[in-house]
Amino acid sequence: MLIKFKRINDVRIDNDLTIKEVAKIIGISPDNYFDYANGRSNFPLIKLNRLVNYFEISFDYITGLSDVKSCYPGNIDIDILRKRLEMVRKENKLSQDEAARVTGDKQSTYWNYEKGYSTIPLSKLYLLAKFYNVSIDYLLGKTENRKILQKKKVVI
């Protein structure tokens, strides 16, 4: 299942950059950027990390989980990702089979994510983060804050 993350294009447009310019910044072809930004292919986490670092925003913001643009610079850590996927799943008392149903995968595919043999696609990581109500940036090892940041409501 692929998901189109509208903010990927919005951030580019808000910064007055062309597809070609952003593609060059993150090291992909304009055609690949177009496919990723329009939900035709899963945006590779490492490439999207270059984008969020460049624009100084979070994975939670770019995917629409949060309206807060917070920035967690640096690289993602696939080893931390696999460990946190397992930890959060266990905290929620789910089996790998149950977690795999959230992502639409087979249990064996989900097992590969937790073991680090394959990297979970962004769209499936988004589904898990939303299901567990935990920050994608936390899962990726970019922050120790587990919470998805939300704007504080002003009461008058």
Phi, psi and omega per residue, in radians:
M1 nan 2.174 3.108
L2 -1.796 2.564 3.135
I3 -2.174 2.360 3.047
K4 -1.565 2.096 3.109
F5 -1.704 1.744 -3.019
K6 -0.939 -0.621 -3.059
R7 -1.183 -0.328 3.117
I8 -1.040 -0.808 3.087
N9 -1.317 -0.645 -3.126
D10 -1.020 -0.768 -3.124
V11 -1.112 -0.731 3.108
R12 -1.064 -0.832 -3.112
I13 -1.150 -0.745 3.123
D14 -1.045 -0.457 -3.129
N15 -1.749 0.229 3.086
D16 0.923 0.775 3.108
L17 -1.995 2.588 3.088
T18 -1.494 2.882 3.055
I19 -1.016 -0.739 -3.128
K20 -1.069 -0.732 -3.133
E21 -1.151 -0.774 -3.131
V22 -1.195 -0.705 3.105
A23 -1.010 -0.726 3.130
K24 -1.146 -0.728 -3.139
I25 -1.023 -0.722 -3.067
I26 -1.701 -0.026 3.019
G27 1.397 0.712 3.071
I28 -2.362 2.986 3.086
S29 -1.382 2.707 3.060
P30 -1.014 -0.619 3.112
D31 -1.110 -0.748 3.105
N32 -1.121 -0.754 3.116
Y33 -1.018 -0.803 -3.131
F34 -1.011 -0.788 3.130
D35 -1.130 -0.748 3.130
Y36 -1.139 -0.844 -3.064
A37 -1.161 -0.456 -3.123
N38 -1.749 0.214 3.049
G39 1.278 0.337 3.112
R40 -1.480 -0.416 3.098
S41 -2.475 2.717 3.080
N42 -1.302 2.239 3.103
F43 -1.199 2.086 3.117
P44 -1.041 2.360 -3.070
L45 -0.986 -0.714 -3.104
I46 -1.170 -0.664 3.111
K47 -1.230 -0.728 3.121
L48 -1.165 -0.542 3.078
N49 -1.063 -0.671 3.075
R50 -1.073 -0.675 3.141
L51 -1.166 -0.843 -3.116
V52 -1.164 -0.622 3.081
N53 -1.155 -0.738 -3.130
Y54 -1.073 -0.797 -3.101
F55 -1.531 -0.040 3.117
E56 0.982 0.944 3.104
I57 -2.334 3.002 -3.119
S58 -1.743 2.847 3.002
F59 -1.088 -0.651 3.133
D60 -1.067 -0.686 3.139
Y61 -1.224 -0.860 -3.049
I62 -1.110 -0.497 3.124
T63 -1.567 -0.137 3.131
G64 1.551 0.084 3.076
L65 -1.194 -0.484 -3.100
S66 -2.372 2.637 3.031
D67 -1.717 0.065 3.121
V68 -1.656 2.210 -3.054
K69 -1.421 0.194 -3.053
S70 -0.594 2.623 -3.080
C71 -2.087 2.296 3.047
Y72 -2.179 1.477 -3.066
P73 -1.125 2.833 3.082
G74 1.934 -3.063 -3.079
N75 -1.588 2.795 2.998
I76 -1.477 2.744 -3.116
D77 -2.139 1.844 -3.073
I78 -1.103 -0.583 3.107
D79 -1.146 -0.746 3.077
I80 -1.134 -0.712 3.121
L81 -0.976 -0.883 -3.103
R82 -1.100 -0.700 -3.140
K83 -1.171 -0.708 -3.118
R84 -1.276 -0.573 3.045
L85 -1.033 -0.786 3.137
E86 -1.179 -0.787 -3.105
M87 -1.078 -0.825 -3.112
V88 -1.163 -0.673 3.091
R89 -1.054 -0.819 -3.123
K90 -1.166 -0.662 3.083
E91 -1.056 -0.548 3.124
N92 -1.582 0.128 3.072
K93 0.971 0.758 3.100
L94 -1.909 2.578 2.994
S95 -1.419 2.925 3.054
Q96 -1.088 -0.609 3.123
D97 -1.108 -0.726 3.125
E98 -1.183 -0.716 3.096
A99 -1.140 -0.645 3.117
A100 -1.108 -0.589 3.099
R101 -1.141 -0.577 3.094
V102 -1.098 -0.687 -3.101
T103 -1.566 -0.165 -3.105
G104 1.388 0.387 -3.125
D105 -1.840 2.992 2.940
K106 -1.426 2.764 3.118
Q107 -1.023 -0.667 -3.110
S108 -1.148 -0.601 3.089
T109 -1.199 -0.758 3.113
Y110 -1.109 -0.689 3.086
W111 -0.978 -0.734 3.112
N112 -1.081 -0.616 3.085
Y113 -1.113 -0.810 -3.099
E114 -1.222 -0.499 3.136
K115 -1.522 -0.182 3.135
G116 1.435 0.232 3.128
Y117 -1.385 -0.401 3.003
S118 -2.534 2.670 -3.106
T119 -1.647 2.290 -3.134
I120 -1.107 2.319 3.096
P121 -1.157 2.639 -3.110
L122 -0.925 -0.789 -3.084
S123 -1.092 -0.598 3.136
K124 -1.383 -0.601 3.056
L125 -1.114 -0.689 3.079
Y126 -1.046 -0.799 3.138
L127 -1.063 -0.739 3.123
L128 -1.168 -0.775 3.141
A129 -1.036 -0.745 3.131
K130 -1.163 -0.757 -3.137
F131 -1.091 -0.798 -3.122
Y132 -1.475 -0.156 -3.052
N133 0.960 0.920 -3.134
V134 -2.319 2.564 -3.084
S135 -1.135 2.355 3.015
I136 -1.082 -0.703 3.138
D137 -1.060 -0.635 3.065
Y138 -1.139 -0.853 -3.132
L139 -1.018 -0.601 -3.116
L140 -1.452 -0.043 3.124
G141 1.407 0.298 -3.136
K142 -1.533 -0.280 3.114
T143 -2.648 2.786 3.045
E144 -1.668 -0.082 3.130
N145 -1.417 1.998 -3.104
R146 -1.331 -0.426 -3.018
K147 -1.343 2.516 2.984
I148 -1.377 2.065 -3.074
L149 -1.228 2.367 3.088
Q150 -2.212 2.633 3.076
K151 -1.134 2.463 3.097
K152 -1.329 2.392 3.116
K153 -1.395 2.340 3.107
V154 -1.618 2.141 -3.139
V155 -1.805 2.211 -3.131
I156 -1.923 nan nan
